[in-house]
């Protein structure tokens, strides 16, 4: 017995289709989260470098003997 394309999925087939759709959304959300974390960590690293550079520039110079 073959199903026509108009008939909705039922039982295990419907469950498998839902599971695949959820997996696809989860993968997309994970990818978006990773991209956002990469941007955020790059921004934080640049800020830490700028702070370190300002602190180094503000340090007094040691006198030469």
N, C-alpha and C positions, 0 to 999 in steps of 0.2 A: 504494500500500500504506500504509494508516494503522495506526498503533500503538495498541494499547489502553492505557489508563492504567496497567494492572498491569505492563506490560513495562518493564524498566529501560532507561534511555537508553544508547545505544551510540555509539561513534565521536565524530564532531564534536559531536553534540548533547550527549553526556555531558561533553565537554571544555568546551563553552560553559556548561553548567549549573554545573560546578565553578568555572569562572572567575568567573561571576556571584556565586556564594556567597563566594568568596574576596574579591572586590571589596567585597561588602556587609560582611564582617567587618573588612576594612581600613578602610573608611569609619567604621565604628562605633569602632574602636580609635583612629583619628585624632581623632574627636570627643571621646572620653574623655580622650585625652592633652592636647588643647587646653584642655578644661575644667579639668583638673588643673593645667596650667601657669598658667592665668588665676588660679586660687585661690592658687597658690604665689606668683606675682608680686605679687598684691594684698597678701598677707600680708607679703611682703618690703618692699613699698613702705610699708606702715603702720609696720613696724618701723623703717625708715630715717627716716621722719618723726618718730617718737617719739624716736629717738636725737638727731636734729638739734634737736628742741625741748628736750631735756634739756641738750644742749651749749650751746645759746643761753642757757638759764636760768642755767647755771653760770658764764657769762662775767662778769668783773668789769665794773662800771659805770664809765664814764669820768667824771672829775670835771668839773664845770662851771666855766668860768673866771670 
